[in-house]
Amino acid sequence: MDAIMRESSFAQYLTQQGIDRGIEQGMRRGREQGIRESTIEDILDVLEVRFDADAPGQFAGHIRAIDDLQQLKQLLRAAVQVDNLDAFQHALDAEA
């Protein structure tokens, strides 16, 4: 009987560890997704403020298709630094 109790407790422990890891991974993915979405919105906001209220529309689909956060951060820097929308398009094409 003691062996069964120990096995049951160990199985519960392993199950709980798996659940905890799953929760941690889910939270991390959620944070990463939130940062990604925020960075996308920042890029579109910068383009709108710097160039034209319609400027984000021509780039939004392409930008939203990018999953890599580092690429998005580079595009945010480009949106802040480029002199015109053609230069931003070139930066966007380089990230693709």
N, C-alpha and C positions, 0 to 999 in steps of 0.2 A: 504494500500500500504506500509506503514512504517513497519508493522508487517511482510510482505513478504520479504522486504529488510533485516530486522533483521534476519529472519530465514535463508535467503540465505547467509548472511554474516557469521552467526554462523555455517551453514553447511560447508561453505568454510573453516572456521577456523578449524573445526573438521577434515575435509579432509586433510588440510595442516599439522595438528598435526600428523595424522596417517602416512602421507608420510614422515614427518621428523623422526618419530620413526622408520619407516621401513628403511630409509637411515642409521640412526645410527646403527641399528642392523646389517645391511648388512656390514657396515664398520667394526664393531667390529668382525663379523665373518670372514671377509677378513683378518684382522690383525691376528686373532687367527690362521687361516689357514696358513698364511705366516710364523708365528712363528713355527708352527708344521712342515711345510715343511723344514724350515731352520734347525730345531733341528734334523730331520731325516737325512738330508745331513751331518750335523756335526757328527752324530754317525757313518755314513758310512765312512766319511773322516778319523776319528780317527782310526777306525778299519783298514783301508787301510794303513795308515801311521805307525801304531804300529805293525801290524802283517804281512800283506801280501797284495799285490795288488789285489788278488782274494778273500780275506776274506769278503768284503762287499757283494759279490754276494750271498753267502750262507745264509745271514741273511736279505737281502734287502726286500724280499716279506713279511716276518714276521714283520719286523720293520714298513714297510709302512702300514700295516694293523692296527696298533695301532692308535687310535684316541685321547686317553687321553694324554694331554701335560705333565702332571706330571709324568706319566709312561715313556714317552720319555726322560724327563729330568733325571730321575733315570737311564735309560739305557745309556745316554750320560756319566754320572758320572762313571757308570760301565765300559764303553768302555775305559775311561781314566785310571781307577784304576786296572782292572783285570790283572792277570799275563799271561793269555793265552786265546785262543778262546773257549776252553772248559768251562772256568770260565764265559766267556761272554754268552755262550749258556745257562748256568745254570741261570744267571741273566735274560736272555730273557725268559726262561721258567717260571721263578718265576713271571714275569710280565703278563704272559698270563692268 
